[in-house]
Amino acid sequence: MKDRLINIAINGYPRSGKDTFVDLCKEVSKFRVVCKYSSVDQVKSAARLLGWDGIKDKDTRNFLSLLKDESDKVFDTSFRYMKDRIECHSSFIDKWNVQNQYFLFFHMREPENIERFCKEFDSTRTLFIRRDGLEEFDNHADRNVNNYNYEFVIDNNGSIDELRIKAEKFLDNFKIEDI
């Protein structure tokens, strides 16, 4: 089952192309299922209940960062949510003897959260999307994304077609011979 469910902790500065990269992985994923989650999915839901319109600017990025910090401190929200996603997919794969590979991309910012996630789920791979020319960011989550030793680094400074090729090559790192 280990080679059927692959967890990817993906990170990068805002607007580096993380979502685009995962979307391209979905596009080129032959016999693979690609899913995307975020450590702030639950936080974003809570923020919407509080009136957030979904637009990310400096103030809302800071708010989401603070809300995540507090909800993690009190409820361990992001880790519990991501663990639940993995358990749901694992259960499905086991129950139905699924032969396809499942790639679960987990967007997470804080290096200490990535480290904890990798320790809990030892098959987790880490990926950093790098793009030149991005501005500096104010909150600690955005500011510290480069403070981790990622297993894979994808440079996103070219065209969408070049990034598509990189997505396909990335997935090919995890081929199973019998698929």
C-alpha positions as CSV (number, residue, x, y, z in Angstrom):
1,M,0.0,0.0,0.0
2,K,2.9,2.3,0.7
3,D,3.6,2.7,-3.1
4,R,-0.1,3.2,-3.8
5,L,-0.6,6.3,-1.5
6,I,2.0,9.0,-1.8
7,N,1.8,12.0,0.5
8,I,3.5,15.1,-0.8
9,A,4.1,18.1,1.5
10,I,4.2,21.0,-1.0
11,N,5.4,24.5,-0.2
12,G,6.5,27.7,-1.8
13,Y,6.0,31.4,-1.4
14,P,2.6,32.8,-2.3
15,R,2.1,33.0,-6.1
16,S,5.0,30.6,-6.8
17,G,2.7,28.2,-8.7
18,K,1.9,25.5,-6.2
19,D,-1.7,25.1,-7.2
20,T,-0.9,25.3,-10.8
21,F,1.7,22.6,-10.4
22,V,-0.7,20.3,-8.6
23,D,-3.4,21.0,-11.3
24,L,-0.8,20.1,-14.0
25,C,0.0,16.9,-12.1
26,K,-3.8,16.1,-12.3
27,E,-3.7,16.8,-16.0
28,V,-0.8,14.5,-16.8
29,S,-1.6,11.8,-14.3
30,K,-2.0,8.6,-16.2
31,F,-3.5,5.9,-14.0
32,R,-3.0,8.1,-11.0
33,V,-5.3,10.0,-8.8
34,V,-4.2,13.4,-7.7
35,C,-5.8,15.2,-4.7
36,K,-5.1,18.6,-3.2
37,Y,-5.5,19.6,0.4
38,S,-4.2,22.4,2.6
39,S,-3.3,22.7,6.2
40,V,-5.5,25.8,6.2
41,D,-8.6,24.3,4.6
42,Q,-10.4,24.3,8.0
43,V,-9.1,27.7,8.9
44,K,-10.4,29.2,5.6
45,S,-13.8,27.7,6.3
46,A,-13.8,29.3,9.7
47,A,-12.7,32.6,8.2
48,R,-15.5,32.5,5.7
49,L,-18.0,32.1,8.6
50,L,-16.4,35.2,10.1
51,G,-16.9,37.2,6.9
52,W,-13.8,36.6,4.8
53,D,-14.5,36.9,1.1
54,G,-11.8,34.5,0.0
55,I,-9.5,37.3,-1.3
56,K,-5.9,37.1,0.0
57,D,-4.1,40.3,0.7
58,K,-1.6,41.3,3.3
59,D,-4.2,41.7,6.1
60,T,-6.1,38.5,5.3
61,R,-2.9,36.5,5.0
62,N,-1.9,37.7,8.4
63,F,-5.3,36.9,9.8
64,L,-5.3,33.4,8.3
65,S,-1.8,32.8,9.7
66,L,-2.8,33.9,13.2
67,L,-6.1,31.9,13.1
68,K,-4.2,28.8,12.0
69,D,-1.7,29.2,14.8
70,E,-4.4,29.6,17.5
71,S,-6.6,26.7,16.1
72,D,-3.5,24.4,16.0
73,K,-2.5,25.4,19.5
74,V,-5.9,24.7,21.0
75,F,-7.4,22.0,18.7
76,D,-4.5,20.7,16.6
77,T,-6.8,21.5,13.7
78,S,-4.5,21.3,10.6
79,F,-2.7,18.1,11.6
80,R,-5.9,16.3,12.6
81,Y,-7.5,17.4,9.2
82,M,-4.6,16.2,7.1
83,K,-4.3,12.9,9.1
84,D,-8.1,12.3,8.5
85,R,-7.6,12.8,4.7
86,I,-4.8,10.2,4.7
87,E,-6.8,7.7,6.7
88,C,-9.9,8.2,4.4
89,H,-7.8,7.5,1.3
90,S,-5.9,4.6,2.9
91,S,-9.2,3.0,4.0
92,F,-10.6,3.3,0.5
93,I,-7.5,1.9,-1.2
94,D,-7.4,-1.1,1.3
95,K,-11.1,-1.8,1.2
96,W,-11.4,-1.8,-2.6
97,N,-7.9,-3.1,-3.4
98,V,-7.3,-0.1,-5.6
99,Q,-4.4,-0.5,-7.9
100,N,-4.0,3.1,-9.0
101,Q,-1.5,5.4,-7.3
102,Y,-3.0,8.2,-5.2
103,F,-1.0,11.4,-4.8
104,L,-2.1,13.5,-1.9
105,F,-0.6,17.0,-2.1
106,F,-0.8,18.8,1.2
107,H,-0.1,22.5,1.1
108,M,1.7,23.5,4.3
109,R,3.8,26.4,5.2
110,E,5.6,26.1,8.6
111,P,8.8,24.0,8.5
112,E,7.9,22.6,12.0
113,N,4.6,21.3,10.7
114,I,6.2,19.7,7.7
115,E,8.7,18.0,10.0
116,R,6.0,16.7,12.2
117,F,3.9,15.5,9.2
118,C,7.0,13.7,7.8
119,K,7.7,12.0,11.1
120,E,4.1,10.8,11.5
121,F,3.8,9.7,7.9
122,D,7.2,8.4,7.1
123,S,6.5,7.9,3.4
124,T,5.8,11.6,2.9
125,R,7.9,13.4,0.3
126,T,8.6,17.1,0.4
127,L,8.4,19.5,-2.5
128,F,9.3,23.2,-2.9
129,I,8.0,25.3,-5.8
130,R,10.5,28.1,-6.4
131,R,9.8,31.2,-8.5
132,D,12.1,34.2,-8.9
133,G,11.0,37.8,-8.2
134,L,8.3,37.3,-5.5
135,E,7.9,40.0,-2.9
136,E,8.7,39.7,0.8
137,F,5.9,38.6,3.1
138,D,5.0,39.8,6.6
139,N,3.6,36.8,8.4
140,H,5.9,34.1,9.8
141,A,4.3,31.3,7.8
142,D,5.0,32.9,4.4
143,R,8.3,34.3,5.5
144,N,9.8,31.0,6.6
145,V,8.9,28.6,3.8
146,N,12.5,28.3,2.6
147,N,13.7,27.1,6.0
148,Y,13.4,23.4,5.3
149,N,15.5,20.9,3.4
150,Y,13.1,19.8,0.7
151,E,13.6,16.5,-1.1
152,F,12.4,18.0,-4.5
153,V,12.7,21.5,-5.7
154,I,10.9,22.7,-8.9
155,D,11.8,26.0,-10.5
156,N,8.8,27.7,-12.0
157,N,10.4,30.4,-14.0
158,G,9.4,29.3,-17.5
159,S,6.2,28.7,-19.5
160,I,3.2,26.6,-18.4
161,D,4.3,24.0,-20.9
162,E,7.7,23.7,-19.2
163,L,6.0,23.4,-15.8
164,R,3.7,20.7,-17.3
165,I,6.8,18.7,-18.3
166,K,8.2,19.1,-14.8
167,A,4.9,17.9,-13.3
168,E,5.1,14.7,-15.5
169,K,8.7,14.1,-14.6
170,F,7.9,14.6,-10.9
171,L,5.2,12.0,-11.0
172,D,7.4,9.6,-12.9
173,N,9.7,9.5,-9.8
174,F,7.1,7.2,-8.2
175,K,6.2,4.8,-11.0
176,I,5.1,1.3,-10.1
177,E,6.0,-1.4,-12.6
178,D,2.7,-3.3,-12.4
179,I,0.4,-0.4,-13.2
